[in-house]
Amino acid sequence: MQKNTFLLLLAACVGIYLVGSFRIPLMDIDAAQYASISREMLERNSFLQIFDLGKDYLDKPPMLFWLSALSMKIFGVHDWAYRLPSLLFLGVALYATFKFAQLYYSTQTARLATIILASCQAFFLIAHDVRTDTMLVGWVMLTIYLLAKWAEGGSKNNNNTYFFIGIVAIAGGMMTKGPIALVVPVLALAPYWISQKKWDYFYKPIYIPGILLLAVLLFPMSWGLYQQYDLHPGKIINERPIRSGLEFYYWTQSFGRYTGENAYKEMGYFTFLLENMFWSFLPWIFVFLWALFAKAFAIVKEGVFNPSAERISFFGFVLTYLVLSRSQAQLPHYIFVVFPLAAIVTASHWEKVLWNNNAVSKSVKVFYGFHLFIFSVLVIAAGMIAWVPFGKIGWVGVLGIAAFLIMIAQFVSKKTMGQKWFYISVVLMLGVNVFMNTHFYPNLLKYQWGNQLVQVIKKKGWNEDKMILYKIPNSNALHFYGQHIFSNTKDSLQLKAGDWVITDAVNDSSLRVQFPASIQHYKSNRYHVTMLSLPFLNPSTRQNELTLFELIELKK
């Protein structure tokens, strides 16, 4: 891959990230909740003690909130300002992936790995649906690269700089999503050092100042947890009393998923994360699995203590997967943290077996044909997304047609099969996500009631202080875009004349018994946009999936 082609494809991926960041409203629950917490942190000027809608918050560490609040202080309270720090860390992940691959492989492999990572579906998603994992993947891959660079540098002058910057990256990751930011680099690097018989790397004196530096960096967060929870034991979080915020953060939230101490229990079976990789690591998932098994076979053939090639990416992915898959609570995005390593495994195999190889086996040609079939299905799906759920796509369709023509041109070109395969894959994902970020998601989010209602409130100039949520699912998007914490109650006795109540229309009749002269100011439909269904996507059956809600002014 030529440098100019690499930069063009990378710029195209980043461009689509930015389009999504500026065009797509924040989605309930996580992204909008974290944005709301960041805004509240800025408003309260409380950076060590974290609150969510005025209540104690103890689920995620503060790094995402700190950086997003700082961004909003500089640029104003906007969804893109909330996303900006996390987008920068996606850039860090891409940079660290390139540098790590370049450390052990050719520049060609480094370019392939970077584009594979940048164009996987997960990265297009978490660039706008920003959660802690968006930032975490940057911290973790940066840590792995820096510590690998340090270990490979031996006793060269100033090499320890990489180690200490790596410690800073570990601290940043731990303050983003917890001990997983330390666990993943250890799982990646330790087996590789064992295979090289580098026993001294397990007890180097430099680890002592490294641990002290880590403790110093973690102190502000730890002090905030101690003040908010350890000095006030018994606070109820998620219907459970908290004895210690420090214990919860450093043990229960992560390791408690294995001991049963953590309250969350969902999707706790071995293949859950792999099943979700079939969409999140598209279009590379099948080649990745091929590459992973090929790498495993090569390691077995070489023997444990005879490495002829880099093994960090292999062990980092496999061991992290095994650890995460044993958790009693899993979500699809948990595995995203090792997608840079998956991209490196895929790229090294692609460069070795496919990129410049014209004499591929019949089975590989069949595998290529299978991918062309999958790509055809995705093209059809993209066309349906463009035309069916929300009407015609308009001028953006020109870009989709251009992407399709580029794919055809690559298919009939004189490049090797591996090069055709690669470029068709990338262009396909670019085309699909142009549709998603400019057409599908913006139209879908019109059915998320919080952000839509705020637009009406601001346009009409209504008083937000009078508004109360009553028996309607909370929308963090409402609080964030409204830049206001709206009251919430399920008890009609707490309502009084003069209140403006946001509620589902099904509650209207009971409220009018209590407040017969009430005035309806607004009504619309809502839908839980993260729970898509075929009846909703079908315009002819969508109405049956929607819930009518309204804004009424209570009057006796």
C-alpha positions as CSV (number, residue, x, y, z in Angstrom):
1,M,0.0,0.0,0.0
2,Q,1.4,3.3,-1.0
3,K,1.7,6.1,1.6
4,N,-0.7,8.4,-0.2
5,T,-3.3,5.6,-0.5
6,F,-2.9,4.8,3.2
7,L,-3.3,8.5,4.2
8,L,-6.4,8.8,1.9
9,L,-8.1,5.8,3.4
10,L,-7.3,6.9,6.9
11,A,-8.6,10.4,6.3
12,A,-11.8,9.0,4.8
13,C,-12.4,6.9,8.0
14,V,-11.7,9.9,10.2
15,G,-13.9,12.1,8.1
16,I,-16.8,9.7,8.6
17,Y,-16.1,9.7,12.4
18,L,-16.3,13.5,12.4
19,V,-19.6,13.5,10.4
20,G,-21.1,11.2,12.9
21,S,-19.9,13.3,15.8
22,F,-21.5,16.5,14.4
23,R,-24.6,15.1,12.9
24,I,-25.9,12.4,15.2
25,P,-27.5,13.3,18.6
26,L,-26.3,11.4,21.7
27,M,-28.1,8.1,22.2
28,D,-29.7,7.0,25.5
29,I,-28.6,5.4,27.7
30,D,-24.8,5.4,28.2
31,A,-23.5,8.1,25.8
32,A,-26.2,10.6,26.8
33,Q,-25.8,9.7,30.5
34,Y,-22.0,10.2,30.5
35,A,-22.4,13.5,28.6
36,S,-25.0,14.6,31.2
37,I,-22.6,13.6,34.1
38,S,-19.8,15.6,32.4
39,R,-22.1,18.7,32.0
40,E,-23.2,18.3,35.6
41,M,-19.6,18.0,36.8
42,L,-18.8,21.3,35.0
43,E,-21.9,23.0,36.4
44,R,-21.3,21.9,40.0
45,N,-17.5,22.4,39.7
46,S,-17.2,19.0,41.4
47,F,-14.4,17.0,39.8
48,L,-13.5,14.5,42.5
49,Q,-17.0,13.6,43.7
50,I,-19.2,12.6,40.8
51,F,-23.0,13.0,40.6
52,D,-25.7,11.9,38.1
53,L,-28.8,14.0,38.1
54,G,-27.9,15.2,41.6
55,K,-27.4,11.6,43.0
56,D,-24.1,9.9,43.9
57,Y,-22.6,8.1,40.9
58,L,-20.3,5.1,41.3
59,D,-20.1,3.0,38.1
60,K,-17.3,4.4,35.9
61,P,-14.1,6.2,36.9
62,P,-13.8,10.0,36.2
63,M,-11.3,10.3,33.3
64,L,-14.0,10.5,30.6
65,F,-16.0,13.0,32.7
66,W,-12.9,15.1,33.5
67,L,-11.8,15.4,29.9
68,S,-15.3,15.9,28.5
69,A,-16.1,18.5,31.1
70,L,-12.9,20.3,30.2
71,S,-13.7,20.2,26.5
72,M,-17.2,21.6,27.2
73,K,-15.7,24.4,29.3
74,I,-13.5,25.4,26.3
75,F,-16.0,24.9,23.5
76,G,-19.4,25.1,25.2
77,V,-22.0,22.4,26.0
78,H,-22.3,20.6,22.7
79,D,-22.5,16.9,21.9
80,W,-19.4,17.2,19.7
81,A,-17.5,18.8,22.5
82,Y,-18.4,15.9,24.8
83,R,-17.1,13.5,22.1
84,L,-14.0,15.4,21.2
85,P,-11.6,13.9,23.8
86,S,-12.7,10.4,23.0
87,L,-12.2,11.0,19.3
88,L,-8.6,12.1,20.0
89,F,-8.1,8.8,21.9
90,L,-9.3,6.9,18.9
91,G,-6.5,8.6,17.1
92,V,-4.1,7.5,19.8
93,A,-5.3,3.9,19.3
94,L,-4.6,4.2,15.6
95,Y,-1.2,5.8,16.1
96,A,-0.1,3.2,18.7
97,T,-1.3,0.4,16.5
98,F,0.8,1.7,13.6
99,K,3.9,2.2,15.8
100,F,3.6,-1.2,17.5
101,A,3.1,-3.0,14.2
102,Q,6.1,-1.1,12.8
103,L,8.2,-2.2,15.8
104,Y,7.8,-5.9,14.9
105,Y,6.7,-6.0,11.3
106,S,7.1,-4.0,8.1
107,T,5.7,-0.5,7.4
108,Q,3.3,-2.3,5.0
109,T,1.9,-4.4,7.8
110,A,1.6,-1.3,10.0
111,R,-0.4,0.5,7.4
112,L,-2.7,-2.5,6.8
113,A,-3.3,-2.9,10.6
114,T,-4.1,0.8,11.0
115,I,-6.7,0.8,8.2
116,I,-8.2,-2.5,9.4
117,L,-8.7,-1.0,12.8
118,A,-10.0,2.3,11.5
119,S,-12.5,0.7,9.1
120,C,-14.0,-1.9,11.5
121,Q,-17.6,-1.3,12.3
122,A,-16.9,-0.9,16.0
123,F,-14.7,2.2,15.5
124,F,-17.4,3.9,13.3
125,L,-19.9,3.2,16.1
126,I,-17.9,4.3,19.1
127,A,-16.8,7.5,17.4
128,H,-20.3,8.9,17.9
129,D,-21.8,6.5,20.5
130,V,-19.0,7.5,22.9
131,R,-18.6,5.4,26.1
132,T,-15.6,4.8,28.3
133,D,-14.4,2.0,25.8
134,T,-13.7,4.7,23.2
135,M,-11.1,6.3,25.4
136,L,-9.9,3.0,27.0
137,V,-8.8,1.5,23.7
138,G,-6.4,4.4,23.1
139,W,-4.9,4.2,26.6
140,V,-4.4,0.4,26.5
141,M,-2.9,0.2,23.0
142,L,-0.6,3.1,23.9
143,T,0.5,1.3,27.0
144,I,1.3,-1.9,25.1
145,Y,3.3,-0.1,22.5
146,L,5.3,1.9,25.0
147,L,6.1,-1.0,27.2
148,A,7.0,-3.2,24.2
149,K,9.3,-0.4,23.0
150,W,10.9,-0.2,26.4
151,A,11.4,-3.9,26.6
152,E,12.8,-4.1,23.1
153,G,15.2,-1.2,23.7
154,G,17.2,-3.0,26.4
155,S,19.7,-0.8,28.1
156,K,19.8,2.0,25.5
157,N,20.2,5.5,26.9
158,N,16.9,7.2,27.8
159,N,14.9,4.0,27.1
160,N,13.3,4.1,30.5
161,T,11.3,7.2,29.3
162,Y,9.0,4.7,27.4
163,F,8.4,2.8,30.6
164,F,7.4,5.8,32.7
165,I,5.1,7.2,29.9
166,G,3.7,3.7,29.8
167,I,2.9,4.0,33.5
168,V,1.1,7.3,32.8
169,A,-0.9,5.5,30.1
170,I,-1.8,2.7,32.6
171,A,-3.0,5.3,35.1
172,G,-5.0,7.1,32.4
173,G,-6.7,3.8,31.4
174,M,-7.4,2.8,35.0
175,M,-9.0,6.2,35.6
176,T,-11.1,5.6,32.5
177,K,-12.4,2.1,33.1
178,G,-10.6,0.5,36.0
179,P,-8.0,-2.3,36.5
180,I,-8.7,-3.7,33.0
181,A,-6.2,-1.1,31.8
182,L,-3.5,-2.8,33.7
183,V,-4.7,-6.4,33.2
184,V,-4.7,-6.3,29.4
185,P,-1.0,-5.1,29.0
186,V,0.1,-7.7,31.5
187,L,-1.8,-10.5,29.7
188,A,-0.2,-9.3,26.4
189,L,3.4,-8.8,27.4
190,A,4.0,-11.4,30.2
191,P,3.6,-14.5,28.0
192,Y,5.9,-13.0,25.4
193,W,8.6,-12.3,27.9
194,I,8.2,-15.9,29.2
195,S,8.6,-17.3,25.7
196,Q,11.8,-15.3,25.3
197,K,13.0,-16.4,28.8
198,K,13.3,-12.7,29.8
199,W,12.8,-13.6,33.5
200,D,14.4,-10.4,34.7
201,Y,11.4,-8.5,33.3
202,F,9.3,-9.8,36.2
203,Y,11.4,-8.2,39.0
204,K,13.2,-5.1,37.6
205,P,14.1,-2.4,40.1
206,I,12.4,0.2,37.9
207,Y,9.0,-1.3,38.8
208,I,9.3,0.3,42.3
209,P,9.3,3.9,41.1
210,G,6.8,2.9,38.5
211,I,4.4,1.7,41.1
212,L,4.9,4.9,43.2
213,L,4.2,7.0,40.1
214,L,1.1,5.0,39.4
215,A,-0.1,5.5,43.0
216,V,0.5,9.3,42.8
217,L,-1.4,9.5,39.5
218,L,-4.3,7.5,40.9
219,F,-4.4,9.5,44.2
220,P,-6.8,12.3,43.1
221,M,-9.5,9.8,42.0
222,S,-8.9,7.6,45.0
223,W,-9.2,10.6,47.4
224,G,-12.5,11.6,45.7
225,L,-13.8,8.1,46.2
226,Y,-12.7,8.1,49.8
227,Q,-14.4,11.4,50.5
228,Q,-17.6,10.5,48.8
229,Y,-18.1,7.0,50.0
230,D,-15.6,5.7,52.6
231,L,-16.3,8.6,54.9
232,H,-20.0,8.0,54.5
233,P,-20.4,4.2,54.4
234,G,-23.8,2.7,53.6
235,K,-24.8,4.9,50.7
236,I,-27.2,3.1,48.4
237,I,-26.0,2.6,44.8
238,N,-28.0,0.4,42.4
239,E,-30.1,-0.7,45.4
240,R,-27.0,-2.0,47.3
241,P,-25.2,-0.4,50.2
242,I,-21.6,0.7,49.5
243,R,-19.1,0.1,52.3
244,S,-16.2,1.6,50.4
245,G,-15.8,3.4,47.2
246,L,-12.2,2.4,47.0
247,E,-13.1,-1.3,47.4
248,F,-15.8,-1.0,44.8
249,Y,-13.6,0.6,42.2
250,Y,-10.4,-1.5,42.8
251,W,-12.1,-4.8,43.4
252,T,-15.9,-5.2,43.2
253,Q,-16.6,-3.5,39.8
254,S,-14.0,-5.6,38.0
255,F,-13.1,-8.7,39.9
256,G,-16.4,-8.9,41.6
257,R,-17.8,-10.0,38.2
258,Y,-16.0,-13.4,38.8
259,T,-16.6,-13.7,42.5
260,G,-20.3,-12.9,42.4
261,E,-20.0,-9.7,44.4
262,N,-20.9,-7.5,41.5
263,A,-24.7,-7.0,41.1
264,Y,-24.7,-7.1,37.3
265,K,-25.5,-10.5,35.7
266,E,-26.1,-10.5,31.9
267,M,-24.8,-12.4,28.9
268,G,-22.3,-14.4,31.0
269,Y,-21.5,-17.2,28.5
270,F,-18.3,-18.0,26.7
271,T,-19.2,-17.2,23.1
272,F,-21.1,-13.9,23.7
273,L,-18.2,-11.6,22.8
274,L,-17.2,-13.7,19.7
275,E,-20.8,-13.7,18.5
276,N,-20.9,-9.9,18.6
277,M,-17.5,-9.6,16.8
278,F,-19.3,-10.9,13.7
279,W,-20.8,-7.4,13.4
280,S,-18.4,-5.2,15.4
281,F,-15.2,-6.5,13.6
282,L,-16.8,-6.5,10.1
283,P,-15.5,-6.8,7.4
284,W,-12.4,-8.4,8.8
285,I,-13.8,-11.0,11.3
286,F,-13.4,-14.1,9.1
287,V,-9.9,-13.3,8.0
288,F,-9.0,-12.5,11.6
289,L,-10.2,-15.9,12.8
290,W,-8.2,-17.5,10.0
291,A,-5.1,-15.5,11.0
292,L,-5.6,-16.3,14.7
293,F,-5.7,-20.0,14.2
294,A,-2.7,-19.8,11.8
295,K,-0.8,-17.9,14.5
296,A,-1.8,-20.4,17.2
297,F,-0.6,-23.3,14.9
298,A,2.7,-21.5,14.2
299,I,3.3,-21.0,18.0
300,V,2.7,-24.7,18.7
301,K,5.0,-25.6,15.9
302,E,7.7,-23.3,17.0
303,G,7.4,-24.4,20.7
304,V,6.9,-22.2,23.7
305,F,10.5,-21.0,24.0
306,N,11.4,-20.6,20.4
307,P,9.6,-17.5,19.1
308,S,10.5,-16.4,15.6
309,A,7.9,-13.6,15.5
310,E,5.9,-11.3,17.6
311,R,3.4,-13.0,19.9
312,I,2.2,-10.0,22.0
313,S,-0.9,-9.4,19.8
314,F,-1.9,-13.0,19.9
315,F,-1.6,-13.5,23.6
316,G,-3.1,-10.1,24.3
317,F,-6.2,-10.9,22.4
318,V,-6.7,-14.5,23.4
319,L,-6.0,-14.2,27.1
320,T,-8.1,-11.0,27.4
321,Y,-10.9,-12.8,25.6
322,L,-10.7,-15.7,28.0
323,V,-10.7,-13.4,31.0
324,L,-13.6,-11.3,29.8
325,S,-15.7,-14.3,28.7
326,R,-15.6,-15.7,32.2
327,S,-17.4,-12.7,33.6
328,Q,-20.9,-13.1,34.7
329,A,-21.8,-9.7,33.0
330,Q,-20.7,-9.0,29.5
331,L,-21.6,-6.4,26.9
332,P,-20.6,-6.3,23.2
333,H,-18.2,-3.4,23.6
334,Y,-16.1,-5.0,26.3
335,I,-13.9,-6.8,23.7
336,F,-13.2,-3.6,21.7
337,V,-10.2,-2.9,24.0
338,V,-8.2,-5.6,22.1
339,F,-9.4,-4.8,18.6
340,P,-6.0,-3.1,17.9
341,L,-4.3,-6.4,18.6
342,A,-6.9,-8.2,16.5
343,A,-6.1,-5.8,13.6
344,I,-2.3,-6.5,14.0
345,V,-2.9,-10.3,13.9
346,T,-5.1,-9.9,10.8
347,A,-2.7,-7.5,9.0
348,S,0.4,-9.6,9.6
349,H,-1.3,-12.6,8.1
350,W,-2.8,-10.6,5.2
351,E,0.6,-9.2,4.3
352,K,2.3,-12.6,4.5
353,V,-0.3,-14.7,2.7
354,L,-2.4,-12.5,0.6
355,W,-1.1,-9.0,-0.3
356,N,1.5,-9.8,-3.0
357,N,0.5,-13.4,-3.6
358,N,-1.0,-14.3,-7.0
359,A,-0.6,-18.0,-6.5
360,V,-3.2,-18.6,-3.8
361,S,-4.8,-22.0,-3.2
362,K,-8.2,-23.0,-4.4
363,S,-9.5,-22.9,-0.8
364,V,-8.4,-19.3,-0.4
365,K,-10.2,-18.4,-3.7
366,V,-13.3,-20.0,-2.3
367,F,-12.9,-18.0,0.9
368,Y,-12.6,-14.8,-1.2
369,G,-15.7,-15.8,-3.0
370,F,-17.5,-16.2,0.3
371,H,-16.4,-12.7,1.3
372,L,-17.7,-11.3,-2.0
373,F,-21.1,-12.9,-1.2
374,I,-21.1,-11.3,2.3
375,F,-20.1,-8.0,0.7
376,S,-23.0,-8.3,-1.7
377,V,-25.4,-8.8,1.2
378,L,-24.0,-5.7,2.9
379,V,-24.4,-3.7,-0.3
380,I,-28.1,-4.8,-0.5
381,A,-28.5,-4.0,3.2
382,A,-27.0,-0.6,2.7
383,G,-29.4,0.0,-0.1
384,M,-32.3,-1.0,2.0
385,I,-31.1,1.3,4.8
386,A,-30.8,4.1,2.4
387,W,-34.3,3.7,0.9
388,V,-36.7,1.8,3.2
389,P,-36.8,2.9,6.8
390,F,-36.8,6.7,6.5
391,G,-37.4,7.5,2.8
392,K,-35.0,8.4,0.0
393,I,-31.4,9.3,1.0
394,G,-31.1,12.2,-1.4
395,W,-27.7,13.6,-2.6
396,V,-25.7,11.3,-0.2
397,G,-26.8,8.5,-2.5
398,V,-24.2,9.8,-5.0
399,L,-21.5,8.9,-2.5
400,G,-22.9,5.5,-2.1
401,I,-23.0,4.9,-5.9
402,A,-19.4,6.2,-6.1
403,A,-18.4,3.7,-3.4
404,F,-20.1,0.9,-5.3
405,L,-18.3,1.9,-8.5
406,I,-15.0,2.0,-6.8
407,M,-15.6,-1.5,-5.5
408,I,-16.4,-2.7,-9.0
409,A,-13.2,-1.0,-10.3
410,Q,-11.1,-2.7,-7.7
411,F,-12.7,-6.1,-8.5
412,V,-11.7,-5.8,-12.2
413,S,-8.3,-4.3,-11.6
414,K,-5.0,-6.0,-12.2
415,K,-4.1,-6.0,-8.5
416,T,-3.5,-9.2,-6.6
417,M,-6.5,-10.9,-5.1
418,G,-5.4,-9.9,-1.6
419,Q,-5.2,-6.2,-2.6
420,K,-8.6,-6.3,-4.3
421,W,-10.1,-8.0,-1.3
422,F,-8.6,-5.4,1.1
423,Y,-9.6,-2.3,-0.9
424,I,-13.1,-3.6,-1.6
425,S,-13.6,-4.3,2.2
426,V,-12.5,-0.8,3.2
427,V,-14.5,1.0,0.5
428,L,-17.6,-1.1,1.5
429,M,-17.4,0.0,5.1
430,L,-16.8,3.6,4.1
431,G,-19.9,3.5,1.9
432,V,-22.1,1.8,4.5
433,N,-21.2,4.2,7.2
434,V,-21.7,7.3,5.0
435,F,-25.3,6.1,4.8
436,M,-25.5,5.3,8.5
437,N,-24.0,8.6,9.8
438,T,-25.7,11.0,7.4
439,H,-29.1,9.4,6.9
440,F,-30.0,6.4,9.2
441,Y,-28.9,7.6,12.6
442,P,-30.0,11.2,12.3
443,N,-33.5,10.0,11.2
444,L,-33.6,7.3,13.9
445,L,-32.7,9.8,16.6
446,K,-35.8,11.8,15.8
447,Y,-37.7,9.1,17.7
448,Q,-35.6,9.6,20.8
449,W,-37.9,11.8,22.8
450,G,-35.5,13.7,25.0
451,N,-33.4,15.5,22.4
452,Q,-36.5,16.2,20.2
453,L,-38.5,17.7,23.1
454,V,-35.6,20.0,24.0
455,Q,-35.7,21.5,20.5
456,V,-39.4,22.3,21.0
457,I,-38.9,23.7,24.5
458,K,-36.1,26.0,23.4
459,K,-38.0,27.1,20.3
460,K,-41.1,28.0,22.3
461,G,-39.2,29.5,25.2
462,W,-41.0,27.4,27.8
463,N,-39.8,27.4,31.4
464,E,-37.8,24.2,32.1
465,D,-38.0,24.7,35.9
466,K,-41.7,23.9,35.9
467,M,-41.3,20.6,34.0
468,I,-41.5,17.2,35.7
469,L,-41.2,13.7,34.3
470,Y,-44.0,11.5,35.4
471,K,-44.2,7.7,34.7
472,I,-42.0,8.0,31.5
473,P,-38.6,6.3,31.0
474,N,-35.8,8.8,31.8
475,S,-34.0,10.3,28.9
476,N,-30.4,11.5,29.7
477,A,-30.5,13.3,26.4
478,L,-33.3,15.5,27.8
479,H,-31.1,16.6,30.7
480,F,-28.0,17.1,28.6
481,Y,-29.5,19.0,25.7
482,G,-31.8,20.9,28.0
483,Q,-28.7,21.8,30.2
484,H,-31.0,21.3,33.1
485,I,-31.8,18.5,35.6
486,F,-35.5,17.8,35.2
487,S,-37.4,16.4,38.2
488,N,-38.8,12.9,38.0
489,T,-41.6,11.3,40.0
490,K,-44.0,8.3,39.9
491,D,-46.3,9.6,42.5
492,S,-49.2,11.8,41.3
493,L,-49.6,13.2,44.8
494,Q,-46.3,15.1,44.3
495,L,-47.8,16.9,41.3
496,K,-49.5,20.3,41.7
497,A,-51.3,22.8,39.6
498,G,-48.9,24.8,37.5
499,D,-46.5,21.9,36.9
500,W,-45.7,21.0,33.3
501,V,-45.7,17.2,33.2
502,I,-43.9,15.1,30.6
503,T,-45.6,11.8,30.5
504,D,-46.9,9.0,28.3
505,A,-50.4,9.7,26.9
506,V,-51.7,6.6,28.6
507,N,-51.5,8.5,31.9
508,D,-53.5,11.4,30.6
509,S,-56.9,10.2,31.7
510,S,-55.9,9.7,35.4
511,L,-54.2,13.1,35.5
512,R,-57.2,14.8,34.1
513,V,-59.3,13.4,36.9
514,Q,-57.0,15.1,39.4
515,F,-56.4,18.2,37.2
516,P,-59.5,18.5,34.9
517,A,-58.6,21.8,33.2
518,S,-55.1,20.7,32.1
519,I,-53.8,22.0,28.8
520,Q,-51.8,19.8,26.3
521,H,-48.9,21.9,24.9
522,Y,-47.1,19.2,22.9
523,K,-47.4,15.6,21.9
524,S,-45.3,13.2,19.8
525,N,-44.1,9.6,19.5
526,R,-41.1,8.0,21.1
527,Y,-39.2,4.8,20.6
528,H,-36.2,3.1,22.4
529,V,-33.8,3.6,19.5
530,T,-31.2,1.1,20.8
531,M,-33.8,-1.7,20.7
532,L,-34.4,-1.8,16.9
533,S,-37.0,-4.2,15.5
534,L,-38.1,-5.1,12.0
535,P,-41.7,-3.8,12.6
536,F,-40.2,-0.4,13.6
537,L,-37.9,-0.3,10.6
538,N,-40.8,-1.0,8.3
539,P,-42.7,2.3,7.8
540,S,-46.0,0.5,7.3
541,T,-45.9,-1.1,10.7
542,R,-43.9,1.5,12.6
543,Q,-46.8,3.2,14.2
544,N,-47.7,0.2,16.2
545,E,-44.2,0.2,17.8
546,L,-44.3,3.8,18.9
547,T,-45.5,5.2,22.2
548,L,-47.4,8.5,22.3
549,F,-46.1,11.0,25.0
550,E,-47.2,14.5,25.8
551,L,-46.3,17.7,27.7
552,I,-49.3,19.0,29.6
553,E,-49.8,21.9,32.0
554,L,-51.7,20.9,35.1
555,K,-54.7,23.0,36.0
556,K,-57.6,22.4,38.4
